[in-house]
Amino acid sequence: RQTTPGPIPIKGERTGPLQDASVAGKPAKHFTRDTFETVPPGSLNAREIPVKEEVLVAEHAGGFLVLQYRASAALFAKHRPAYERAAASLGPLTKSP
């Protein structure tokens, strides 16, 4: 569901293609999505804020690991290096505790 259009398209949302990646030396997949959030939620005076997110998925100990970075479109590039450092800091994927 994450990388294919849903049954009801969300106007203004765009999901990029699924691409190869790696995390802790293991193969992974990732994609980016441009969407929006309504702020404040449920308000009659709400406004839409552009949001960008990146999702990274890797197999891990009989399951999978998901690392997601989500920020306003205006701040996405500025804070992405912190996300990249977090992804790079993951050690070898071993058994879950």
Backbone torsions as a table, in degrees:
resi	resn	phi	psi	omega
1	ARG	NA	-32.4	-174.4
2	GLN	-63.7	-31.9	-173.7
3	THR	-110.3	2.7	177.8
4	THR	-117.4	152.0	179.0
5	PRO	-62.4	140.8	177.7
6	GLY	-77.0	173.8	-179.2
7	PRO	-66.0	-26.6	176.4
8	ILE	-118.3	104.9	-177.4
9	PRO	-62.7	142.2	177.5
10	ILE	-96.4	116.0	-178.2
11	LYS	-59.3	127.9	178.1
12	GLY	90.3	-3.4	178.4
13	GLU	-97.3	135.7	-179.6
14	ARG	-137.9	124.4	178.9
15	THR	-107.2	128.2	179.5
16	GLY	-74.9	173.2	-178.9
17	PRO	-70.8	154.6	174.6
18	LEU	-73.1	128.0	-176.3
19	GLN	-126.5	154.6	176.2
20	ASP	-71.8	146.6	177.3
21	ALA	-152.3	-174.5	173.2
22	SER	-147.1	151.6	176.1
23	VAL	-142.5	128.4	-178.0
24	ALA	52.9	37.6	177.6
25	GLY	76.3	4.4	-179.9
26	LYS	-107.6	148.8	178.6
27	PRO	-64.8	146.3	-179.3
28	ALA	-148.7	177.2	175.6
29	LYS	-131.0	152.3	175.1
30	HIS	-149.4	158.9	174.6
31	PHE	-149.8	162.2	175.9
32	THR	-118.6	155.8	179.6
33	ARG	-140.0	136.0	171.1
34	ASP	-103.6	124.7	-178.7
35	THR	-146.7	-155.0	178.9
36	PHE	-153.4	162.4	171.5
37	GLU	-125.3	147.8	177.2
38	THR	-96.1	123.3	-175.3
39	VAL	-126.5	132.1	-13.6
40	PRO	-74.0	147.4	-177.0
41	PRO	-59.4	139.1	175.6
42	GLY	75.6	0.1	-177.9
43	SER	-82.6	147.5	174.3
44	LEU	-72.4	-20.7	179.7
45	ASN	-105.3	25.0	-176.9
46	ALA	-68.0	155.1	174.6
47	ARG	-129.7	155.7	-178.8
48	GLU	-90.3	129.0	176.7
49	ILE	-108.4	123.6	177.2
50	PRO	-63.3	134.9	-178.7
51	VAL	-130.1	142.8	175.6
52	LYS	-122.7	140.7	177.2
53	GLU	-137.6	152.8	175.1
54	GLU	-128.0	133.5	-178.5
55	VAL	-122.7	129.9	179.3
56	LEU	-119.7	130.6	-178.0
57	VAL	-129.5	132.3	177.9
58	ALA	-138.5	147.0	174.6
59	GLU	-66.0	146.4	-178.9
60	HIS	-158.9	117.5	171.6
61	ALA	42.4	58.5	177.6
62	GLY	76.3	5.4	179.5
63	GLY	-143.2	-137.9	177.8
64	PHE	-154.5	160.5	179.4
65	LEU	-114.3	134.3	177.8
66	VAL	-122.5	126.0	175.6
67	LEU	-118.6	122.0	-175.9
68	GLN	-123.0	135.1	174.8
69	TYR	-120.4	125.5	-177.7
70	ARG	-136.4	130.0	179.4
71	ALA	-154.5	163.5	174.6
72	SER	-60.2	148.5	-178.7
73	ALA	-57.4	-32.8	-178.8
74	ALA	-68.3	-28.4	-176.4
75	LEU	-109.2	-2.8	-174.4
76	PHE	-56.3	-53.3	-177.4
77	ALA	-64.6	-38.2	-177.9
78	LYS	-62.3	-41.2	-175.2
79	HIS	-99.1	-2.4	-179.6
80	ARG	-60.9	-33.5	177.6
81	PRO	-57.0	-33.3	177.2
82	ALA	-65.3	-41.1	176.0
83	TYR	-62.4	-44.5	179.5
84	GLU	-61.9	-40.0	177.4
85	ARG	-65.3	-40.2	178.2
86	ALA	-63.0	-44.4	178.7
87	ALA	-63.3	-41.4	-179.1
88	ALA	-70.1	-23.7	-177.1
89	SER	-81.3	-10.4	179.1
90	LEU	-64.4	130.3	179.8
91	GLY	-80.1	-175.7	177.0
92	PRO	-55.7	137.3	-179.4
93	LEU	-76.4	115.5	179.6
94	THR	-122.4	-169.2	-179.5
95	LYS	-59.1	147.0	173.6
96	SER	-68.7	152.8	-179.6
97	PRO	-62.7	NA	NA
